[in-house]
């Protein structure tokens, strides 16, 4: 009886504290951008800028402790990235927080836009809760649209889109700063931003640069270049570059991708009904023409109209799992271990994988296979135990040949998050863990009956004869040795070929 009362009193006291009201932890003057769930898509998901989003509750002590460091990070990232907070204690935000996979407070997620458009990459921030660590993690994920200019590609850089304005930063630094990445995002598709090192003698001599850093604006065409003589600060540099083109609004207008346009143009039930109604009000000739056009359009679009991707194949036996993914010659496999494929969480994970597999199949790009592994598979529990995984849904990538594995650690199993994880594997980004002993070799032996002398690990006739002779430490007659070795070698080679 006492515990509920004490909890109610504690919540009441926390609510009465300054800055812990339902309005949230952050005041209007805070450098942290406060959003509702309805604003996320417009201001974060469709932005050109990388964002870090804190999902919090005002009564959460850890959230209150994080506030000073989070606000300091927001000041340091001003103009470079977005530092955002969402109050999950507000009723209107609770569905959104749930959809983002928030299970505790505070939860931090980094949202990185995808180059060329599309839904952004979302990953959980697992680093230290200090301003410097947060800033470092976000800066590393700012997209770099700055062109690296060298003597060998200078002519190409200047000739492409000659009428479009360009800007070059001449510097003695070998890396691209967050400031330049931010400028390139501000003027994305408006001014091409490049960077040249002082070691590029031809480039430096071409523009007569004598000090570093120097920012040069080329307005386009035959107009002479303009040298910037102000401070190396973003606001001043943006103002300088704005004479050649206006910076992008934030969020930048979303450009529809080609495949999205095709999707948007697919005939729907409502559009067909509307078209049929319209044609009934026109002349018979017009109706016939429209019907023909609709028929042609449907025929053209038919190959790309697929309502749902096919489910990924399921492996129900340990022997099949070993054959597909756990032999010494097996390449990368993505395995989704699920308790119940009908569970909502499992459905989301399996759907995300199937959609991704379908996407790669449509683009005819090679991708490693995906498999559903029900936990009724007798080998699933031993594998998960070896990897120290015990969730209802676990997705792992395993390369038995090279002996590594990677775990999908995000709470959200949406298509975009899984694709981001898969892309990291394809590009060899991130840390690969060493496979524990027994996943490949021991598991293979466990699925077979007790090995006889003829079924020794080595498949060569010499090894077979050696093990055969050692069974009873007795000599083997030539006839027995020849027959047994020949038979076993043939069977082993056939099995290897099948695998």
C-alpha positions in Angstrom: 0.0 0.0 0.0 2.9 2.4 0.7 4.7 2.0 -2.6 2.0 3.3 -4.9 1.4 6.3 -2.6 5.1 7.1 -2.4 5.4 6.9 -6.2 2.4 9.2 -6.6 3.9 11.7 -4.2 7.3 11.5 -6.0 5.8 12.1 -9.4 3.8 15.0 -7.9 6.9 16.6 -6.4 8.8 16.2 -9.7 6.0 17.8 -11.6 6.1 20.8 -9.3 9.9 21.3 -9.8 10.9 24.2 -12.2 11.7 22.9 -15.7 10.0 19.6 -15.1 6.5 20.5 -16.2 4.7 18.7 -19.0 6.0 21.4 -21.3 9.3 19.7 -21.2 12.9 20.1 -19.8 14.0 22.7 -22.4 12.9 26.3 -22.4 12.1 28.3 -25.5 15.5 30.0 -25.3 17.3 26.6 -25.2 19.6 25.8 -28.2 17.9 22.4 -28.3 15.2 22.2 -30.9 12.0 20.9 -29.3 9.7 18.9 -31.6 6.4 17.1 -31.6 6.0 13.8 -33.3 4.1 15.6 -36.1 7.0 17.9 -36.9 9.7 15.1 -37.0 9.1 14.2 -40.6 9.2 17.7 -41.9 12.1 19.1 -39.8 14.3 16.0 -39.3 13.5 13.2 -41.7 13.4 15.4 -44.7 16.3 17.7 -43.7 19.7 17.7 -45.5 21.3 17.9 -42.0 22.2 15.1 -39.7 20.3 15.3 -36.4 20.5 13.8 -33.0 17.2 13.3 -31.3 16.6 12.8 -27.5 13.4 11.1 -26.5 12.8 11.9 -22.8 10.3 12.3 -20.0 10.5 15.4 -17.8 10.4 13.4 -14.6 13.3 11.2 -15.6 16.4 11.8 -13.4 18.8 10.7 -16.1 17.2 13.0 -18.6 17.6 15.9 -16.2 21.3 15.0 -15.7 21.8 14.9 -19.4 20.3 18.3 -20.1 23.4 20.5 -19.5 25.7 18.3 -21.7 22.9 18.1 -24.4 22.5 21.9 -24.5 26.3 22.4 -24.7 26.4 19.9 -27.6 23.6 21.9 -29.3 25.6 25.1 -29.0 28.7 23.5 -30.4 26.8 21.9 -33.3 24.9 25.1 -34.2 24.8 25.5 -37.9 26.3 22.1 -38.5 23.7 19.6 -37.3 20.4 19.6 -35.4 20.1 18.8 -31.8 16.5 17.8 -31.1 14.4 16.8 -28.1 11.0 15.1 -28.0 8.9 14.9 -24.8 7.5 11.4 -24.8 5.4 12.2 -21.7 3.0 14.2 -23.8 0.0 12.2 -24.9 0.3 13.4 -28.4 3.9 12.2 -28.7 3.5 8.8 -27.1 2.5 6.9 -30.4 5.4 8.5 -32.2 7.9 7.6 -29.4 6.6 4.0 -29.5 7.0 3.8 -33.3 10.6 5.0 -32.9 11.3 2.1 -30.7 11.7 4.1 -27.5 11.7 1.8 -24.5 13.5 3.9 -21.8 14.6 7.4 -21.1 16.6 9.1 -22.3 17.0 7.4 -25.7 19.2 9.1 -28.2 19.1 8.4 -31.9 21.2 9.9 -34.7 19.3 10.5 -38.0 21.5 10.8 -41.1 20.0 11.8 -44.4 20.5 9.5 -47.4 22.5 11.0 -50.2 20.2 11.5 -53.2 17.0 11.6 -51.1 14.9 9.0 -49.5 14.2 8.0 -45.9 17.2 8.7 -43.6 19.3 6.3 -41.7 18.4 6.0 -38.0 20.8 4.5 -35.5 20.8 4.4 -31.7 23.5 6.5 -30.0 25.3 4.3 -27.5 28.2 6.6 -26.7 29.0 8.5 -23.5 26.5 11.1 -22.3 29.0 14.0 -22.5 28.9 17.1 -24.8 32.2 16.2 -26.5 31.2 12.6 -27.2 27.9 13.6 -28.6 29.4 16.3 -30.8 32.1 13.9 -32.1 29.6 11.2 -32.9 27.3 13.6 -34.8 30.1 15.3 -36.7 31.3 11.9 -38.0 27.9 11.4 -39.5 27.5 14.7 -41.3 27.3 13.9 -45.1 30.4 15.2 -46.9 29.4 16.9 -50.2 32.6 18.8 -50.5 34.5 17.9 -53.7 38.2 17.0 -53.2 40.1 19.0 -55.8 43.5 17.8 -57.0 45.6 18.9 -60.0 44.5 15.9 -62.0 40.8 16.7 -61.7 40.8 20.5 -61.6 39.9 20.9 -65.3 37.0 18.5 -64.8 35.8 20.4 -61.7 35.8 23.7 -63.5 34.3 22.5 -66.8 31.3 20.6 -65.3 28.3 22.9 -64.9 30.4 25.9 -66.0 27.5 28.3 -65.7 26.8 27.2 -62.1 28.6 29.0 -59.2 31.5 27.2 -57.5 33.5 27.9 -54.4 37.0 26.5 -53.5 38.6 26.5 -50.1 42.4 26.4 -50.3 43.8 25.0 -47.1 46.9 23.3 -45.7 44.6 20.8 -43.9 44.1 17.3 -45.2 40.6 16.7 -43.8 37.3 18.3 -44.5 36.1 20.3 -41.6 32.5 20.2 -40.2 32.2 23.9 -41.2 32.8 23.1 -44.9 30.5 20.1 -44.8 27.8 22.4 -43.3 28.4 25.0 -46.1 28.1 22.3 -48.7 24.7 21.3 -47.2 23.5 24.9 -47.1 24.2 25.4 -50.8 23.6 21.8 -52.0 22.7 21.9 -55.7 23.1 25.7 -55.6 26.9 26.2 -55.3 29.4 23.4 -55.7 31.8 23.5 -52.8 35.3 22.2 -53.3 38.5 22.0 -51.2 42.1 22.0 -52.4 45.3 21.5 -50.4 48.3 23.7 -50.7 50.2 20.7 -52.1 48.2 20.9 -55.3 50.7 23.2 -57.1 48.8 23.6 -60.4 45.6 24.4 -58.7 47.1 26.9 -56.3 49.1 28.6 -59.1 46.0 28.8 -61.4 44.2 31.0 -59.0 47.3 32.8 -57.6 46.6 31.8 -54.0 49.4 32.7 -51.5 47.9 32.2 -48.1 45.9 29.5 -46.4 43.1 29.2 -45.8 41.6 31.2 -48.7 38.0 30.9 -49.8 37.4 31.8 -53.5 34.0 32.2 -55.1 33.6 31.6 -58.8 30.2 33.1 -59.8 30.0 31.1 -63.0 30.7 31.5 -66.7 33.5 34.0 -67.4 32.9 36.1 -64.3 36.1 36.7 -62.3 36.7 35.0 -59.0 36.0 36.8 -55.7 38.2 36.2 -52.7 36.6 36.1 -49.3 38.5 38.3 -46.7 36.3 37.8 -43.7 36.5 35.5 -40.6 36.3 31.8 -41.0 32.9 31.7 -39.4 29.8 30.1 -40.9 27.4 33.0 -40.8 29.8 35.4 -42.5 30.8 32.8 -45.1 27.1 32.0 -45.9 26.5 35.7 -46.4 29.5 35.9 -48.7 28.4 32.9 -50.8 24.8 34.1 -51.0 25.8 36.7 -53.6 26.0 33.8 -56.0 22.9 31.9 -54.9 20.4 31.6 -52.1 21.1 28.9 -49.5 18.6 26.1 -49.3 15.6 26.5 -46.9 15.6 24.0 -44.1 14.2 21.4 -44.7 15.3 21.5 -48.3 12.5 20.8 -50.9 12.3 17.1 -51.4 13.0 15.9 -54.9 11.0 12.9 -56.0 13.1 10.0 -57.1 12.4 8.3 -60.4 11.2 5.1 -58.9 8.9 7.0 -56.5 7.3 8.8 -59.4 6.5 5.5 -61.0 5.0 4.3 -57.8 2.9 7.5 -57.4 1.6 7.0 -60.9 0.3 3.6 -60.3 -3.4 3.4 -61.0 -5.4 3.1 -57.8 -9.0 2.2 -57.2 -9.9 5.8 -56.5 -8.1 7.1 -59.6 -9.8 4.5 -61.8 -13.2 5.4 -60.4 -12.6 9.1 -61.0 -11.3 8.4 -64.5 -14.3 6.3 -65.3 -16.7 8.9 -63.9 -15.0 11.6 -66.0 -15.1 9.6 -69.1 -18.8 8.9 -68.7 -19.5 12.6 -68.9 -17.5 13.1 -72.1 -18.2 11.9 -75.7 -17.9 8.3 -76.6 -14.8 9.0 -78.6 -13.1 10.7 -75.7 -14.1 7.8 -73.4 -12.7 5.3 -75.8 -9.4 7.3 -76.0 -9.2 7.5 -72.2 -9.9 3.8 -71.8 -7.2 3.0 -74.3 -4.7 5.3 -72.5 -5.5 3.8 -69.1 -5.1 0.3 -70.6 -1.7 1.2 -72.0 -0.6 2.8 -68.8 -1.7 -0.2 -66.8 0.2 -2.5 -69.2 3.4 -0.3 -69.0 3.3 -0.2 -65.2 2.3 -3.8 -64.7 5.8 -5.2 -64.3 6.6 -2.9 -61.3 3.3 -3.1 -59.5 4.0 -5.5 -56.6 1.9 -5.1 -53.5 4.2 -7.0 -51.1 7.6 -8.6 -51.4 7.8 -12.4 -51.1 8.7 -13.7 -47.6 12.3 -14.7 -47.0 12.8 -18.4 -46.9 12.6 -20.2 -43.6 15.1 -22.9 -42.4 13.5 -25.4 -40.0 16.3 -27.9 -39.5 19.8 -27.6 -38.2 21.2 -29.7 -41.0 19.8 -27.3 -43.6 21.1 -24.3 -41.6 24.6 -25.8 -41.6 24.4 -26.6 -45.3 23.4 -23.0 -46.2 25.4 -20.9 -43.8 27.6 -22.7 -41.4 30.2 -24.7 -43.3 33.8 -23.6 -43.6 33.1 -22.5 -47.1 29.9 -20.5 -46.4 29.8 -16.8 -47.2 27.7 -14.1 -45.5 24.2 -15.0 -44.4 21.7 -12.8 -42.6 19.7 -14.9 -40.1 16.5 -13.7 -38.4 15.8 -15.9 -35.3 12.2 -15.5 -34.2 10.1 -17.1 -31.4 6.9 -16.7 -33.3 6.7 -15.4 -36.9 3.2 -14.2 -36.2 4.3 -11.9 -33.5 4.1 -8.2 -34.3 7.8 -7.5 -33.7 8.8 -10.6 -35.7 6.5 -9.6 -38.5 8.1 -6.2 -38.7 11.6 -7.6 -38.8 10.7 -10.3 -41.4 8.8 -7.8 -43.6 11.8 -5.3 -43.4 14.2 -8.1 -44.6 11.8 -9.2 -47.4 11.3 -5.7 -48.7 15.1 -5.1 -48.7 15.7 -8.4 -50.5 13.0 -7.5 -53.0 14.5 -4.0 -53.6 17.9 -5.5 -54.3 16.4 -8.1 -56.6 14.6 -5.4 -58.6 17.8 -3.4 -59.0 19.6 -6.6 -60.0 22.3 -6.0 -57.3 23.9 -9.0 -55.6 23.1 -9.3 -52.0 23.8 -12.1 -49.5 20.9 -14.3 -48.6 18.3 -13.7 -45.8 16.8 -16.6 -43.9 14.1 -16.9 -41.2 15.2 -19.2 -38.4 12.3 -20.3 -36.2 13.6 -21.0 -32.6 12.0 -24.5 -33.0 15.0 -25.2 -35.2 17.0 -27.5 -33.0 20.3 -25.6 -33.7 18.9 -22.1 -33.0 19.1 -22.2 -29.2 22.7 -23.4 -29.2 23.8 -20.7 -31.7 22.0 -18.0 -29.8 23.5 -19.2 -26.5 27.0 -19.1 -28.0 26.4 -15.6 -29.2 24.8 -14.6 -25.9 21.5 -13.4 -27.5 18.2 -14.0 -25.9 15.6 -11.6 -27.4 12.4 -12.7 -29.0 13.7 -11.5 -32.3 17.4 -11.5 -33.1 19.0 -10.6 -36.5 22.6 -11.6 -37.1 25.0 -11.7 -40.1 27.4 -14.6 -40.0 30.3 -15.3 -42.3 31.5 -18.8 -41.4 34.2 -18.8 -44.0 36.0 -15.8 -42.4 34.8 -16.5 -38.9 33.0 -13.2 -38.0 29.4 -12.2 -37.1 27.5 -8.9 -36.5 24.4 -8.3 -34.4 21.6 -5.9 -35.4 21.2 -3.9 -32.2 18.6 -1.3 -33.1 15.2 -1.6 -31.3 13.3 -0.7 -34.5 13.1 -3.4 -37.2 11.9 -1.0 -39.9 13.0 -1.4 -43.5 15.2 1.8 -43.4 17.1 0.8 -40.3 17.8 -2.7 -41.5 19.0 -1.3 -44.8 21.4 1.0 -43.0 22.8 -2.0 -41.1 23.1 -4.1 -44.2 24.8 -1.3 -46.1 27.4 -1.0 -43.3 28.1 -4.7 -43.7 28.4 -4.4 -47.5 30.8 -1.5 -47.1 32.8 -3.2 -44.3 31.9 -0.4 -41.9 31.8 -1.0 -38.2 33.2 -3.8 -35.9 32.9 -7.4 -36.8 32.9 -9.9 -33.9 34.8 -13.2 -33.9 32.6 -16.2 -34.1 32.7 -18.3 -30.9 34.2 -21.8 -31.3 31.6 -24.4 -32.1 29.3 -22.4 -34.3 30.8 -23.8 -37.5 33.0 -26.9 -36.8 31.4 -28.3 -33.7 27.9 -27.7 -34.9 28.7 -29.6 -38.1 29.9 -32.6 -36.1 26.9 -32.5 -33.7 24.4 -32.8 -36.5 26.0 -36.0 -37.8 25.9 -39.5 -36.1 28.9 -40.7 -34.0 31.7 -40.7 -36.6 33.1 -44.1 -37.6 36.7 -44.6 -38.5 35.8 -44.2 -42.1 34.0 -40.9 -41.5 37.1 -39.0 -40.2 37.2 -35.2 -40.7 39.6 -35.3 -43.6 38.1 -36.5 -46.9 41.3 -37.7 -48.6 41.9 -41.5 -49.0 45.2 -41.2 -47.1 43.5 -39.8 -44.0 40.7 -42.4 -44.2 43.2 -45.2 -44.3 45.1 -43.7 -41.4 42.1 -43.4 -39.1 40.8 -46.8 -40.2 44.0 -48.4 -39.2 44.0 -46.6 -35.8 40.6 -47.8 -34.7 41.8 -51.1 -33.2 45.5 -50.4 -33.5 45.7 -53.4 -35.8 47.1 -53.7 -39.4 44.5 -53.5 -42.2 44.5 -56.0 -45.0 45.2 -54.5 -48.5 41.8 -55.6 -49.7 39.9 -54.0 -46.8 41.9 -50.8 -47.0 41.4 -50.4 -50.7 37.7 -51.1 -50.7 36.8 -49.0 -47.7 38.9 -46.0 -48.7 37.6 -46.0 -52.2 33.9 -46.2 -51.1 34.3 -43.6 -48.4 36.2 -41.2 -50.6 33.6 -41.3 -53.3 30.7 -40.7 -50.8 32.6 -37.8 -49.2 33.3 -36.1 -52.5 29.7 -36.4 -53.5 28.6 -34.9 -50.2 31.1 -32.0 -50.6 29.8 -31.3 -54.1 26.2 -31.2 -52.9 27.1 -28.9 -50.0 
